[in-house]
Amino acid sequence: MLKRLYRMRHGAETAKQLIDTRSFSFKPTRPEAQVLFPVAQVRELERRAEAEAGLDSMTLMERAGTASLAFIRNLWPSVRSLGILAGPGNNGGDGLALAREARDAGYTVRVWTVGSAAGGPARVMAQKLGAVLTPMPFGQRGVGEADETELWVDALLGIGLNRPPEGLILSAIDQLNGMRAPVLSLDIPSGLDGDTGWVPGGFDRAVRASATITFLCQKRGLFTGVASRYVGCRLELVTLGVPSDLLMQLTPSARLLDVRDLDSALPPRSPASHKGDWGHLLIAGGGLGYGGAVRLVAEGALRAGAGLVSVVTRPEHVAGLISARPEAMVHGTRSGRIPEALLERADIGVMGCGLGQDRWGKALWEQMMQWPKPLIVDADGLNLLAQSPRQRDSWLITPHPGEAARLLNVSIDAIEKNRFDACLRLADRYRAEVVLKGSGTLVSGTPMAVCPFGNAGMASGGMGDFLSGILAGLAAQGIPLDRAGALGVLVHALAGDDAARLGQRGLLATDLAPFVRTRVNPEGSSRH
């Protein structure tokens, strides 16, 4: 059981990775790399490429083969032998095109066909390859003895997945996942849903690639949820020469957050400004034993640039909070009531971190929910909301998948199976801006924003509290809640990557603090 859990959480074994696997590498520098599409839009782009640019499927396959070989040469320059598993559809045709290119370039190439090539371009490509190289059928014995193969290529399904893999396709996925050599997936790891980032049928039914090269445009499912276990540590987009104006005619369902988003949103401050110009934040939470949660919120908000931060918590936590963070103004309440004068002075609130669900916590929650000013709700604030659903104006909710499941009264699997849909449903049900946390955090909006940054070291206690503080600190400075949600997620993730340069294990929420300060001053910070 422990071995299975370890493999599920860590993805491909390090023995398969001939490249640096410490962090996922993706830098969206081109406009076409910023926008994400569902599979239906990918198919529409293929149709328009042929109808309006004369790029038929055969041409796109050949270009995919050329691009894949260039990617291999760049990422694995010492590799000289390839093993390619080609499925029956167009993704298999991409693999056969790569086989031709690689053989002509002097590589040792072996190809196994998994199922008969479908009609159309894939069959034509199989016939072309047959003139120079005879593919072997993938049968019950799989690929047999192939220890000398230095790189395996997954060209089984691509975006053609419409049900959980089974039969020979599933056998081929299992065999690829057992290889010692690295695996390159063409377009999308086979078995991964390109729309959702989920693996239908179980986590063992998708290829755990070492790297992925995707074609035409970005598939939104590559960037969120469990997809990070399968995509590998390098993801490359190649548009295959499709004119960018064709892509931009489509309506993306999501966009990737980019470090450049910070430049215009966080300009240098006026030298004549004062603390009152940058907002007064009120933090409510920290039930008995959980004073650390509101301390982290306060730290995140102050490092993000809030002018003034007040904390209302249990009296038992006041001395410790003042000692740990003297810049915060800390107030104790035994009754769970916040003084009206403090509510009047504050511009925005954060509620729920370490709150608890006892009588004290519920009293604070009810008072903050009725407060008419902008509000960010996290942690136990969300758990109480799930018990007493309601809507309000001007608020942002920040659930992780477990909290999202309670808010929508579904299972956690139901959330993870389609995080995009869950984010939309949360925004609609609660009339709120939403940050759906997790790998590939989502931020509601049109289009939705997806964060491609962050790392596994951030899976530790207090990171969510610190994020809430960053979100609130930015919103306190006058940035609208929807924009503050996206920017705060971006700052938090980038700071986490900055801090993880010393190693992911043992990373603490407070380790992000100096890097948050750097990231919210983009005029003086280095690029990611």
Wavefront OBJ file of the C-alpha trace (Angstrom):
o trace
v 0.000 0.000 0.000
v 2.783 2.425 0.929
v 4.652 1.640 -2.296
v 1.499 2.260 -4.332
v 0.883 5.578 -2.527
v 4.492 6.626 -3.115
v 4.242 5.929 -6.850
v 0.906 7.734 -7.093
v 2.322 10.870 -5.459
v 5.705 10.874 -7.182
v 4.734 9.844 -10.724
v 7.477 8.493 -12.970
v 10.400 6.840 -11.243
v 13.606 8.828 -11.186
v 15.325 6.049 -13.134
v 13.173 6.970 -16.132
v 14.120 10.626 -16.009
v 17.297 11.439 -17.880
v 16.568 15.121 -17.397
v 16.154 17.296 -14.318
v 12.916 16.272 -12.594
v 13.065 18.621 -9.635
v 10.571 21.026 -11.163
v 8.158 21.299 -14.039
v 9.523 23.453 -16.852
v 7.147 25.587 -18.855
v 7.673 29.232 -19.782
v 4.726 30.644 -21.769
v 6.422 33.479 -23.647
v 4.354 33.511 -26.862
v 0.721 34.664 -27.033
v -0.403 31.310 -28.467
v 1.192 29.546 -25.500
v -0.851 31.592 -23.023
v -4.303 30.424 -24.073
v -5.878 27.043 -23.300
v -8.561 25.193 -25.217
v -10.884 22.224 -24.743
v -10.572 19.311 -27.151
v -13.582 20.428 -29.209
v -11.783 23.681 -30.007
v -8.624 21.760 -30.950
v -10.628 19.816 -33.507
v -12.125 23.069 -34.806
v -8.616 24.464 -35.212
v -7.635 21.375 -37.225
v -10.642 21.934 -39.484
v -9.810 25.610 -40.011
v -6.144 24.849 -40.636
v -7.132 22.674 -43.575
v -9.976 24.847 -44.872
v -8.291 28.248 -44.537
v -4.551 27.541 -44.587
v -4.355 24.400 -46.723
v -2.776 22.366 -43.909
v -4.353 18.931 -44.206
v -3.957 16.169 -41.636
v -1.153 14.509 -43.572
v 0.876 17.735 -43.619
v 0.299 18.278 -39.903
v 1.433 14.708 -39.146
v 4.639 15.162 -41.104
v 5.329 18.431 -39.335
v 4.618 16.785 -35.988
v 7.219 14.141 -36.806
v 9.807 16.777 -37.722
v 9.074 18.832 -34.587
v 9.230 15.750 -32.351
v 12.650 14.768 -33.644
v 13.951 18.304 -33.073
v 12.582 18.156 -29.529
v 14.306 14.823 -28.904
v 17.616 16.133 -30.205
v 17.363 19.130 -27.904
v 16.273 17.298 -24.766
v 18.124 13.987 -25.191
v 21.096 14.785 -27.461
v 22.898 11.507 -26.714
v 19.929 9.267 -27.558
v 20.320 7.305 -30.801
v 17.668 4.573 -30.505
v 13.907 4.961 -30.293
v 11.041 2.616 -29.529
v 7.692 3.968 -30.756
v 4.285 2.615 -29.772
v 1.753 3.878 -32.309
v -1.996 3.664 -31.850
v -4.584 3.365 -34.620
v -5.521 7.060 -34.962
v -3.869 10.314 -35.912
v -1.695 10.295 -32.798
v -0.278 7.010 -34.051
v 0.266 8.706 -37.401
v 2.346 11.372 -35.621
v 4.458 8.572 -34.164
v 4.925 6.931 -37.579
v 5.961 10.282 -39.053
v 8.558 10.607 -36.295
v 9.782 7.084 -37.083
v 10.426 8.049 -40.725
v 12.202 11.252 -39.755
v 14.356 9.534 -37.149
v 15.315 6.644 -39.414
v 16.330 9.067 -42.169
v 18.451 10.905 -39.605
v 20.360 7.736 -38.716
v 18.565 6.689 -35.539
v 17.868 3.071 -34.738
v 14.086 2.915 -34.765
v 11.654 0.174 -33.854
v 7.904 0.641 -34.151
v 5.070 -1.344 -32.646
v 1.553 -0.743 -33.920
v -1.154 -1.134 -31.305
v -4.258 -1.919 -33.322
v -4.682 -1.468 -37.051
v -4.266 2.024 -38.464
v -7.568 3.758 -39.030
v -8.477 5.022 -42.465
v -7.308 8.342 -43.847
v -3.971 10.023 -43.032
v -2.914 7.511 -40.359
v -3.204 4.618 -42.823
v -1.355 6.576 -45.520
v 1.434 7.323 -43.044
v 1.617 3.620 -42.144
v 1.970 2.777 -45.841
v 4.739 5.358 -46.271
v 6.634 3.986 -43.281
v 6.169 0.422 -44.552
v 8.294 1.253 -47.589
v 11.380 1.772 -45.386
v 10.600 0.152 -42.037
v 8.266 -2.673 -41.110
v 6.341 -2.009 -37.884
v 5.749 -4.908 -35.533
v 2.296 -5.650 -34.166
v 1.981 -5.136 -30.423
v 0.562 -8.387 -29.104
v 0.243 -10.172 -25.808
v 4.037 -10.288 -25.386
v 4.240 -6.514 -25.770
v 7.584 -5.252 -27.057
v 9.529 -8.270 -25.821
v 13.232 -7.691 -25.167
v 14.025 -4.041 -25.845
v 16.610 -3.141 -23.227
v 18.806 -1.310 -25.732
v 16.101 1.266 -26.514
v 17.200 4.643 -25.114
v 13.919 6.560 -25.517
v 10.326 5.386 -25.774
v 7.637 7.343 -27.582
v 3.968 7.285 -26.604
v 1.849 7.837 -29.729
v -1.117 5.748 -28.622
v -4.143 7.993 -28.127
v -3.504 11.745 -27.962
v -6.747 13.699 -27.727
v -8.636 10.723 -29.106
v -9.435 9.394 -25.624
v -13.189 8.922 -25.209
v -13.287 6.122 -22.612
v -10.894 4.470 -20.153
v -8.103 2.624 -22.022
v -8.509 -1.131 -22.240
v -7.186 -4.171 -24.065
v -3.925 -3.756 -25.993
v -3.874 0.017 -25.476
v -3.929 -0.474 -21.701
v -1.245 -3.158 -21.998
v 0.912 -0.742 -23.982
v 0.418 1.977 -21.331
v 1.449 -0.484 -18.617
v 4.540 -1.472 -20.558
v 5.602 2.141 -21.149
v 5.191 2.890 -17.458
v 7.484 -0.012 -16.634
v 10.340 1.058 -18.898
v 13.690 2.135 -17.462
v 14.354 4.549 -20.314
v 12.526 7.893 -20.482
v 9.203 8.258 -22.298
v 8.137 11.090 -24.585
v 4.397 11.588 -25.104
v 3.200 13.091 -28.369
v 0.475 15.714 -27.970
v -0.822 14.435 -24.609
v 0.066 11.467 -22.403
v -2.164 8.626 -23.501
v -4.962 7.999 -21.006
v -5.046 11.601 -19.748
v -8.222 13.567 -20.517
v -7.245 16.657 -22.505
v -10.283 18.577 -21.289
v -10.065 17.957 -17.565
v -6.602 16.714 -16.582
v -8.211 13.584 -15.103
v -7.413 9.919 -15.802
v -10.627 7.994 -16.506
v -10.616 4.496 -15.089
v -7.850 4.946 -12.514
v -4.480 6.579 -12.003
v -2.610 3.596 -13.481
v -4.347 3.980 -16.856
v -2.266 6.813 -18.295
v 1.320 7.118 -19.491
v 3.661 8.722 -16.970
v 5.791 10.618 -19.444
v 9.201 12.120 -18.838
v 8.267 14.979 -21.181
v 5.430 15.943 -23.519
v 5.407 17.778 -26.832
v 1.936 19.089 -27.672
v 0.764 20.226 -31.098
v -1.286 23.078 -32.561
v -2.425 24.671 -29.294
v -2.452 24.181 -25.540
v -4.924 21.638 -24.206
v -6.316 22.881 -20.929
v -6.201 19.452 -19.293
v -2.392 19.475 -19.385
v -2.181 22.177 -16.742
v -4.327 21.247 -13.759
v -5.202 18.460 -11.342
v -3.409 15.134 -11.599
v -2.022 16.010 -15.050
v 1.259 17.059 -13.480
v 1.912 13.401 -12.580
v 1.814 12.414 -16.245
v 3.020 15.330 -18.372
v 6.590 15.053 -17.109
v 9.032 17.789 -16.256
v 9.028 19.451 -19.674
v 6.076 20.536 -21.806
v 6.642 22.049 -25.221
v 4.081 23.597 -27.582
v 4.685 23.418 -31.336
v 2.005 25.054 -33.495
v 3.111 23.199 -36.669
v 2.974 26.368 -38.712
v -0.730 26.998 -38.217
v -1.208 30.786 -38.552
v -1.613 32.428 -35.163
v -4.618 34.433 -36.380
v -6.552 31.161 -36.827
v -5.852 30.310 -33.208
v -6.808 33.746 -31.981
v -10.185 33.484 -33.769
v -11.162 30.758 -31.303
v -12.443 31.510 -27.815
v -10.150 30.062 -25.154
v -11.726 28.564 -22.062
v -8.726 29.476 -19.911
v -5.439 31.340 -19.913
v -2.142 30.772 -18.170
v -0.958 33.201 -15.546
v 2.294 34.873 -16.553
v 4.941 36.667 -14.504
v 4.456 39.656 -16.800
v 0.958 40.081 -15.363
v 2.600 41.648 -12.318
v 4.279 44.477 -14.217
v 1.192 46.533 -15.009
v -0.756 45.577 -11.883
v 1.961 46.520 -9.383
v 3.675 49.715 -10.542
v 6.175 51.528 -8.300
v 4.554 53.487 -5.462
v 4.450 57.249 -5.280
v 7.112 58.597 -2.914
v 4.390 60.779 -1.341
v 2.143 57.848 -0.364
v 1.406 56.794 3.216
v 0.092 53.645 4.938
v -3.501 54.766 4.655
v -3.210 54.685 0.875
v -2.609 50.939 0.874
v -5.648 49.711 2.730
v -6.657 48.459 6.168
v -7.182 44.697 6.343
v -9.167 42.960 9.081
v -8.330 39.302 9.773
v -10.807 37.234 11.830
v -9.891 33.751 13.018
v -7.469 31.771 15.102
v -9.502 29.619 17.444
v -7.849 27.941 20.432
v -4.627 26.274 19.335
v -4.732 27.842 15.867
v -3.267 31.276 16.429
v -0.532 30.437 13.935
v -3.056 30.505 11.092
v -3.935 34.187 11.500
v -0.284 35.027 12.127
v 0.487 33.572 8.670
v -2.378 35.523 7.098
v -1.040 38.720 8.636
v 2.486 37.970 7.441
v 1.297 37.285 3.885
v -0.786 40.472 3.773
v 1.992 42.674 5.102
v 4.573 41.209 2.737
v 2.152 41.726 -0.162
v 1.970 45.413 0.720
v -1.131 46.041 2.845
v -0.824 49.369 4.655
v -2.470 48.326 7.939
v -3.404 44.889 9.280
v -5.690 44.222 12.256
v -6.262 40.741 13.684
v -9.221 39.630 15.811
v -8.559 36.339 17.555
v -8.789 34.517 20.871
v -7.318 36.524 23.779
v -4.947 33.633 24.477
v -3.153 34.316 21.166
v -2.686 38.071 21.457
v 0.695 38.140 23.185
v 2.200 35.525 20.885
v 0.978 37.266 17.743
v 2.268 40.660 18.814
v 5.614 39.105 19.674
v 5.856 37.251 16.341
v 4.572 40.059 14.128
v 4.563 43.435 15.963
v 3.482 45.258 12.801
v -0.003 43.733 13.151
v -2.586 45.259 15.484
v -4.022 42.358 17.467
v -7.359 42.361 19.335
v -8.708 39.599 21.566
v -12.389 38.693 21.820
v -13.883 36.101 24.174
v -17.398 36.445 22.859
v -16.586 36.122 19.161
v -17.838 39.650 18.529
v -15.762 42.196 16.596
v -15.945 45.820 17.798
v -18.057 47.920 15.448
v -15.417 50.642 15.407
v -12.890 48.185 13.966
v -15.343 47.002 11.325
v -15.924 50.613 10.374
v -12.220 51.395 9.969
v -11.289 48.313 7.926
v -11.555 48.263 4.125
v -11.543 44.502 3.509
v -11.599 41.306 5.547
v -10.226 37.760 5.639
v -12.150 35.216 7.640
v -11.857 31.516 8.393
v -8.183 30.614 8.865
v -7.898 28.604 12.086
v -11.419 29.770 12.938
v -12.857 26.529 14.274
v -16.530 25.594 14.184
v -17.444 26.089 17.827
v -19.747 28.802 19.191
v -16.951 31.389 19.144
v -16.049 30.635 15.529
v -19.672 30.659 14.383
v -20.256 34.060 16.015
v -17.282 35.567 14.177
v -18.370 33.916 10.938
v -21.926 35.235 11.121
v -20.793 38.784 11.870
v -18.293 38.819 9.019
v -20.767 37.302 6.567
v -23.200 40.147 7.283
v -20.487 42.789 6.974
v -21.064 44.711 3.732
v -17.400 45.189 2.795
v -15.244 42.955 0.530
v -14.375 39.627 2.108
v -12.072 36.662 1.482
v -13.197 33.355 3.015
v -10.986 30.317 3.579
v -10.659 27.151 5.680
v -13.304 26.818 8.421
v -15.080 29.843 6.989
v -15.792 27.618 3.983
v -16.766 24.629 6.101
v -19.339 26.774 7.913
v -20.509 28.116 4.560
v -21.099 24.548 3.364
v -23.329 24.006 6.413
v -25.221 27.260 5.802
v -24.959 28.121 2.090
v -25.578 31.718 1.116
v -24.549 34.414 -1.311
v -23.204 37.890 -0.717
v -21.723 40.732 -2.721
v -18.003 41.315 -3.276
v -16.300 38.226 -1.969
v -13.679 35.646 -2.877
v -13.684 32.023 -1.699
v -10.512 29.916 -1.749
v -11.334 26.205 -1.338
v -8.995 23.273 -1.730
v -10.628 20.200 -3.356
v -11.945 18.845 -0.035
v -13.603 22.135 0.868
v -14.911 22.495 -2.687
v -16.494 19.052 -2.406
v -18.305 20.073 0.774
v -19.437 23.357 -0.781
v -20.942 21.517 -3.756
v -22.062 18.452 -1.765
v -20.119 16.049 -3.978
v -17.076 13.792 -3.564
v -13.502 15.012 -3.882
v -13.136 12.774 -6.939
v -16.054 14.597 -8.533
v -14.158 17.878 -8.086
v -10.898 16.523 -9.445
v -12.539 14.814 -12.415
v -13.391 18.247 -13.818
v -11.818 21.116 -11.902
v -12.864 23.645 -14.556
v -16.511 22.718 -14.178
v -16.225 22.707 -10.371
v -14.780 26.211 -10.372
v -17.625 27.477 -12.558
v -20.236 25.795 -10.361
v -18.770 27.285 -7.196
v -18.770 30.767 -8.708
v -22.375 30.357 -9.793
v -23.731 28.769 -6.606
v -22.168 31.308 -4.249
v -22.036 34.324 -6.590
v -18.370 34.645 -5.699
v -14.941 34.965 -7.184
v -13.236 31.578 -6.741
v -9.691 30.328 -6.274
v -9.784 26.528 -6.548
v -6.479 25.450 -5.030
v -4.395 22.434 -5.933
v -1.902 21.529 -8.634
v -2.712 23.969 -11.434
v -4.748 26.333 -9.245
v -7.781 27.795 -11.051
v -9.116 31.333 -10.694
v -12.649 32.065 -11.891
v -13.188 34.622 -14.627
v -13.679 34.944 -18.372
v -11.499 33.279 -19.369
v -10.563 31.288 -16.293
v -6.930 31.627 -15.171
v -4.658 28.640 -14.553
v -1.419 28.833 -12.603
v 1.434 26.829 -14.179
v 3.854 27.640 -11.343
v 4.335 26.221 -7.844
v 5.860 22.973 -6.620
v 5.276 19.951 -4.401
v 7.199 21.530 -1.526
v 4.241 23.856 -1.065
v 2.088 20.938 0.077
v 2.619 21.782 3.735
v 0.593 23.251 6.587
v 0.040 27.003 6.543
v 0.550 27.568 2.801
v -3.168 28.234 2.285
v -3.255 30.717 5.165
v -0.263 32.527 3.724
v -1.971 32.630 0.312
v -5.107 34.151 1.846
v -2.947 36.880 3.326
v -1.322 37.642 -0.032
v -4.725 37.780 -1.757
v -6.082 40.120 0.902
v -2.955 42.254 0.976
v -3.250 42.902 -2.750
v -6.999 43.552 -2.584
v -6.468 45.981 0.312
v -4.367 48.104 -2.029
v -7.353 48.679 -4.291
v -6.937 45.812 -6.746
v -10.389 44.336 -7.578
v -11.043 40.953 -5.987
v -11.084 39.035 -9.263
v -7.759 40.526 -10.296
v -6.308 40.173 -6.808
v -7.236 36.480 -6.884
v -5.195 35.823 -10.013
v -2.277 38.030 -8.997
v -2.145 36.617 -5.471
v -2.076 33.031 -6.739
v 0.709 33.999 -9.137
v 2.806 35.774 -6.489
v 2.368 32.878 -4.042
v 3.381 30.241 -6.614
v 6.379 32.196 -7.906
v 7.584 32.862 -4.362
v 7.208 29.150 -3.635
v 9.385 28.309 -6.630
v 11.926 30.914 -5.548
v 12.076 29.448 -2.035
v 12.257 25.856 -3.337
v 15.604 26.493 -4.985
v 17.069 25.367 -1.674
v 14.996 22.174 -1.849
v 11.309 21.279 -1.739
v 11.280 19.032 1.309
v 11.035 21.053 4.485
v 9.682 24.168 2.751
v 7.642 26.289 5.188
v 5.018 28.921 4.474
v 7.146 31.584 6.163
v 10.062 30.699 3.867
v 8.099 32.425 1.091
v 7.965 35.792 2.856
v 11.129 37.452 1.477
v 10.344 36.220 -2.013
v 6.788 37.565 -1.867
v 8.243 40.971 -1.123
v 10.480 40.653 -4.178
v 7.665 39.491 -6.446
v 5.283 42.321 -5.511
v 8.012 44.764 -6.514
v 8.454 43.566 -10.093
v 10.495 46.585 -11.141
v 13.338 45.214 -9.039
v 12.818 41.443 -9.317
v 14.302 38.965 -11.756
v 12.157 37.053 -14.234
v 11.044 33.503 -13.534
l 1 2 3 4 5 6 7 8 9 10 11 12 13 14 15 16 17 18 19 20 21 22 23 24 25 26 27 28 29 30 31 32 33 34 35 36 37 38 39 40 41 42 43 44 45 46 47 48 49 50 51 52 53 54 55 56 57 58 59 60 61 62 63 64 65 66 67 68 69 70 71 72 73 74 75 76 77 78 79 80 81 82 83 84 85 86 87 88 89 90 91 92 93 94 95 96 97 98 99 100 101 102 103 104 105 106 107 108 109 110 111 112 113 114 115 116 117 118 119 120 121 122 123 124 125 126 127 128 129 130 131 132 133 134 135 136 137 138 139 140 141 142 143 144 145 146 147 148 149 150 151 152 153 154 155 156 157 158 159 160 161 162 163 164 165 166 167 168 169 170 171 172 173 174 175 176 177 178 179 180 181 182 183 184 185 186 187 188 189 190 191 192 193 194 195 196 197 198 199 200 201 202 203 204 205 206 207 208 209 210 211 212 213 214 215 216 217 218 219 220 221 222 223 224 225 226 227 228 229 230 231 232 233 234 235 236 237 238 239 240 241 242 243 244 245 246 247 248 249 250 251 252 253 254 255 256 257 258 259 260 261 262 263 264 265 266 267 268 269 270 271 272 273 274 275 276 277 278 279 280 281 282 283 284 285 286 287 288 289 290 291 292 293 294 295 296 297 298 299 300 301 302 303 304 305 306 307 308 309 310 311 312 313 314 315 316 317 318 319 320 321 322 323 324 325 326 327 328 329 330 331 332 333 334 335 336 337 338 339 340 341 342 343 344 345 346 347 348 349 350 351 352 353 354 355 356 357 358 359 360 361 362 363 364 365 366 367 368 369 370 371 372 373 374 375 376 377 378 379 380 381 382 383 384 385 386 387 388 389 390 391 392 393 394 395 396 397 398 399 400 401 402 403 404 405 406 407 408 409 410 411 412 413 414 415 416 417 418 419 420 421 422 423 424 425 426 427 428 429 430 431 432 433 434 435 436 437 438 439 440 441 442 443 444 445 446 447 448 449 450 451 452 453 454 455 456 457 458 459 460 461 462 463 464 465 466 467 468 469 470 471 472 473 474 475 476 477 478 479 480 481 482 483 484 485 486 487 488 489 490 491 492 493 494 495 496 497 498 499 500 501 502 503 504 505 506 507 508 509 510 511 512 513 514 515 516 517 518 519 520 521 522 523 524 525 526 527 528
